[in-house]
Amino acid sequence: MALGRALAAHGQVGDAIRTTHEAVELISATDMIELRADALLAHAEVLRLSDNLAESRAAAERAFELYERKGHVVGTRAATDLLAH
């Protein structure tokens, strides 16, 4: 997830999208709710940078739901902030 964000920061958005998408796919099979939400939020951030706003919003909403289910206040706030922009 950090790699995806770093790639995006260096203008390699296509690679960043692939990297964060792979992270979401790998982690989705686990029961680690916070890690799944973190991966979704990273993917949403990268998608937003690529102007893919609909997919970014969908990923951020899923992250929000997972954070909320877990009671993760900081994560819920981060997802809310991304959804607000």
N, C-alpha and C positions, 0 to 999 in steps of 0.2 A: 504494500500500500504506500509506503514511504517512497519506494522507487517510482511508482506511478506519479506521485505528486512531484518528485524531483524531475522526472522526464518532462512533465507538463511545464514546469517552471523554466526549463531550458528550451522550450519551444517544440519539443518532440511529442506533440499532442496525440498523434496516431499511436505511437508506441505506448504512451501513457494510458490511453483508452484500453488497448489490448492487455496491458499489464494489470490494470485495476479490474478489468472484466474477468481475467483469469483468477485473480484473488477472490472475487465474489463467487465464482463457480467452485473453486476448491473449498472455500470455507462454508459454503451453503450446506454441505453434507454433514457439518458438525452440529453439536448442540451448544456451541459457544455463542450465545446470543450477542454479547457485547462485541465480540470479534467480527461476527457477521454484520452487525450494524456499522462498525468501523470501516469494514471493506466497502459496504454500500455507500457510506458517506464519502469516502475517498473517490469512489467511482463517480458519484454525483458531482463532486467538485471538478473532476477532470472533464466530464461531459459538458459541464457548464462552460468551461474554457473553450470547448470546441463549438460552442453555440448550439449544442444539442439540448435545448431547454426542456423539451417534453420528457426525454429519457432521464435527464438530470433530476427533474422534479419527481419522477416516479421512484428513482433510486433513493432520493432524500426522504420521500414519504415512507418508504419501506424501512429505512434506517430509523426514522422517527418512531415508527410503530414498535420496532424492536427495542430501542432505548427506553421508550415509555413502559413497555412490558417488563423490562428489567429494573425500572426505577432509576435509571442512569440520568441524573439531572443535567450534568454537563453535556452529555451526548445529545440529549433531547434539545437542549439550548442550541447546540451547534447545528443540528438538523433544521431547527426552526429558523435560525439565522440564514441558512442557505436557501430555505424555501421563501423567505421574505424578499430575497433579491432577484 
